[in-house]
Amino acid sequence: MTQELFILLTTAASIGFIHTLLGPDHYLPFIVMSKARRWSLPKTSWITVLCGVGHVGSSVLLGMVGVALGVAVSKLEVIESFRGGLAAWALILFGLAYLVWGLRRAWRNRPHEHQHLHKDGTIHIHPHVHIKEHAHVHEKKNSANLTPWILFTIFVLGPCEPLIPILMYPAAKNSFGSIVLVSVVFGGVTIMTMLSIVLLSTLGVNFIPATRLERYAHALAGGTIFSCGMAMQFLGL
C-alpha cells in the first residue's frame, strides 16, 4: 500500500465517521421507530444496516458511473444536491404523516373509566387504557412491514456528499482497485457508526421509564423524523 493510498483511506474513514456522527438523520429515525414499534435489537440492526447500505451504495454507484463516463465533479455534486433535497422532503412528509397518525392513535387510546357492577350492588370504577392490550392488534401486517422499506427508500435517495470527491482522486490515477477500497472503507465506517449509535441509544432509551409517554410514542417518532427532515432541508445537516 502506497503512502498516498493510506492517507486516502484514513481520510475516507475519518470523513465517514464524522459525516455520520454530525448527521442525526443517519440514526435518529431508527432509534425512535425502534422504540415506537417495539422492534427487537436484531430487527433494528438489520433495518439500520440495510438502509446504510442503500445510502452509501447509491452514492458509490453514482460516483462510479460518473468516473466511467468522465463526468465532472461539479455535475455529480449537483445531482447529489438534488437527491439530498428529495430525501429531506421525503423525511419531512413521512414524519408529518406518521406524526398525525400517532396523534390520532394516541387520542383514540386516551385513558377512560370503566364501571363494574358487583352482585352485592357495589359499583367499582377504575381507569382503563387500551394501548397495552391492543397495541398493533388492529394494524395490518402489511402496514407494519412497510415502514422499514419507506426508510430504505428515503436513505437510497439520501446522498453521501463527501464520498464522490474522495473517489475522484484515485479515479484520476486510473486505479479501480483504489476506488473500491475507498468505497468499502467509507461505507463500512459509515454503516458501523450508524449501527453503533442506534444500538447504544436504543438500549439507553429502553431503560428510561416512559409509561406516561407510551401513548405518544408514535407521535414522538413522527415528530422526530419530521424535525430531521427539516434540519436537512433548511439547516444543511
LINSUL-V333731 format. One record per residue. NEAR is the number of other ideal C-beta (glycine too) atoms within 12 Angstrom. D_CENTER is the distance of its C-alpha to the mean C-alpha in whole Angstrom. Layout:
# LINSUL-V333731
near=NEAR d_center=D_CENTER
near=NEAR d_center=D_CENTER
This chain:
# LINSUL-V333731
near=14 d_center=35
near=14 d_center=36
near=9 d_center=35
near=17 d_center=34
near=23 d_center=31
near=16 d_center=31
near=18 d_center=30
near=32 d_center=28
near=30 d_center=26
near=21 d_center=26
near=26 d_center=24
near=38 d_center=22
near=28 d_center=20
near=21 d_center=21
near=30 d_center=19
near=38 d_center=16
near=27 d_center=16
near=18 d_center=17
near=32 d_center=14
near=37 d_center=11
near=21 d_center=13
near=21 d_center=14
near=36 d_center=10
near=28 d_center=9
near=44 d_center=6
near=42 d_center=5
near=39 d_center=5
near=36 d_center=6
near=51 d_center=4
near=47 d_center=5
near=39 d_center=8
near=39 d_center=9
near=39 d_center=9
near=35 d_center=10
near=33 d_center=13
near=39 d_center=14
near=31 d_center=14
near=24 d_center=15
near=31 d_center=14
near=15 d_center=16
near=23 d_center=15
near=14 d_center=15
near=23 d_center=13
near=37 d_center=10
near=26 d_center=11
near=23 d_center=12
near=35 d_center=9
near=41 d_center=7
near=31 d_center=10
near=25 d_center=10
near=39 d_center=7
near=40 d_center=8
near=28 d_center=12
near=32 d_center=11
near=44 d_center=10
near=42 d_center=13
near=28 d_center=15
near=33 d_center=15
near=41 d_center=17
near=36 d_center=19
near=28 d_center=20
near=33 d_center=21
near=39 d_center=23
near=25 d_center=25
near=20 d_center=26
near=28 d_center=27
near=33 d_center=29
near=16 d_center=31
near=13 d_center=32
near=14 d_center=32
near=22 d_center=30
near=17 d_center=30
near=25 d_center=27
near=14 d_center=28
near=19 d_center=27
near=34 d_center=24
near=25 d_center=23
near=19 d_center=23
near=26 d_center=21
near=32 d_center=18
near=21 d_center=19
near=19 d_center=19
near=29 d_center=16
near=31 d_center=14
near=22 d_center=16
near=25 d_center=15
near=39 d_center=11
near=34 d_center=12
near=24 d_center=14
near=31 d_center=12
near=42 d_center=9
near=29 d_center=12
near=23 d_center=14
near=35 d_center=12
near=40 d_center=11
near=25 d_center=15
near=25 d_center=16
near=36 d_center=14
near=31 d_center=16
near=19 d_center=19
near=26 d_center=19
near=34 d_center=18
near=24 d_center=21
near=18 d_center=23
near=29 d_center=22
near=29 d_center=23
near=18 d_center=26
near=19 d_center=27
near=27 d_center=27
near=17 d_center=29
near=19 d_center=31
near=15 d_center=35
near=13 d_center=38
near=14 d_center=40
near=13 d_center=44
near=14 d_center=46
near=11 d_center=49
near=10 d_center=51
near=8 d_center=55
near=8 d_center=56
near=8 d_center=55
near=10 d_center=53
near=13 d_center=50
near=15 d_center=46
near=13 d_center=43
near=12 d_center=40
near=12 d_center=37
near=18 d_center=34
near=21 d_center=30
near=22 d_center=29
near=29 d_center=25
near=16 d_center=26
near=11 d_center=28
near=14 d_center=27
near=21 d_center=23
near=23 d_center=22
near=13 d_center=25
near=15 d_center=25
near=18 d_center=22
near=11 d_center=22
near=11 d_center=21
near=9 d_center=20
near=16 d_center=18
near=22 d_center=16
near=18 d_center=15
near=19 d_center=14
near=37 d_center=11
near=28 d_center=9
near=19 d_center=11
near=27 d_center=10
near=46 d_center=6
near=30 d_center=8
near=23 d_center=10
near=37 d_center=8
near=44 d_center=7
near=28 d_center=11
near=32 d_center=12
near=44 d_center=10
near=38 d_center=13
near=45 d_center=14
near=35 d_center=17
near=31 d_center=19
near=42 d_center=19
near=41 d_center=22
near=29 d_center=24
near=40 d_center=24
near=44 d_center=25
near=29 d_center=28
near=25 d_center=30
near=32 d_center=30
near=31 d_center=31
near=18 d_center=33
near=18 d_center=35
near=14 d_center=35
near=21 d_center=33
near=16 d_center=31
near=18 d_center=30
near=29 d_center=29
near=34 d_center=26
near=22 d_center=25
near=26 d_center=25
near=44 d_center=23
near=38 d_center=21
near=25 d_center=20
near=33 d_center=21
near=43 d_center=18
near=37 d_center=16
near=25 d_center=17
near=34 d_center=16
near=45 d_center=13
near=35 d_center=11
near=28 d_center=14
near=32 d_center=13
near=44 d_center=9
near=31 d_center=10
near=25 d_center=13
near=31 d_center=11
near=38 d_center=9
near=29 d_center=12
near=21 d_center=15
near=28 d_center=13
near=34 d_center=13
near=18 d_center=16
near=14 d_center=17
near=31 d_center=16
near=20 d_center=18
near=11 d_center=21
near=16 d_center=21
near=9 d_center=23
near=15 d_center=22
near=13 d_center=24
near=14 d_center=25
near=21 d_center=22
near=26 d_center=21
near=26 d_center=22
near=28 d_center=19
near=38 d_center=16
near=38 d_center=15
near=30 d_center=16
near=30 d_center=15
near=40 d_center=11
near=36 d_center=12
near=32 d_center=13
near=36 d_center=11
near=42 d_center=8
near=33 d_center=12
near=27 d_center=12
near=40 d_center=9
near=37 d_center=11
near=24 d_center=14
near=24 d_center=14
near=37 d_center=13
near=25 d_center=16
near=14 d_center=18
near=15 d_center=18
near=15 d_center=17
near=24 d_center=14
